[in-house]
Amino acid sequence: MIQVEDIHGVRAFRMARDILGRGLYWTAAYWVDGLLIDTGASSMSREFREATGSLPIVGVVNTHWHEDHCGNNGLLQWVRGVKIQAHPLALPYLARPRLMGLQLYRRFVWGYPLPSQAEAVGPAIATRSHRFQVISTPGHSPDHVSLYEPERGWLFSGDAYAGGLSPVFCRDFNVYQIIASLKTLARLRARFLFTGSGHVVEWPQRALEAKIAYLEETQEKVLRSYKEGQGLQEIRRRVLGSEHWIRFVTLGHFSVANLVWAFLEDPESPVRVKESRM
Ligand SMILES: [Zn+2]
């Protein structure tokens, strides 16, 4: 299913796999002044093509190479000859999506993207009426970028601000980089935050700061508990509560335990963990 809305001068496309009439895991693409920011998932390619068919699209920029954000790159490139730009680290994955090695649940919900040949994005993108700063915001993925248009205060954050204050965390994320990227975004003092799930937040400062505070407080508790000698399961239970069902659906790719692990195991962590992953 796809929902189209014009909001604060931007056209938003919200897409989800339809399960019994309900959307499962929303993802978003945004169009403004001929620029398309992300292209949704290939499992929604028919709806996406219909929804964008009458729009002039001068170029595409991907916030990152996850399959729910670049899924229809190839369609737009083949059918309309659209130029695609992304972070240099994303280019091999966009050209050969099988390198992504998607887990079964991701193949079911979003599917592999259609391959595309993209160019490395520079520090800014100009459209006819706007100039977007391209800001490196890694952590959710190494290649992640956000786009900021200072005149209008539009901030397109991809998945850099994802998950709200939930402790559910992906094994592939780097939590220290996520915190640093959230601080980068908070310093912009944007007027509108257009998230990768389609949620649009006006005056997002408080929401960004709340997420930074939540992660930093959790970091402090996790590291203190570890130094006191608590086991990893015990830290997860005491600091973050019970495990989430999504751990079983994703075979551990997403879980609450992953957030404990991230604070201990990411390269930036001040401790060196000897236990094996939960
Ligand atoms: Zn993502």
Residues whose N, C-alpha, C, O or C-beta is under 5 A from the ligand:
A	BS01	ZN	H66 D159
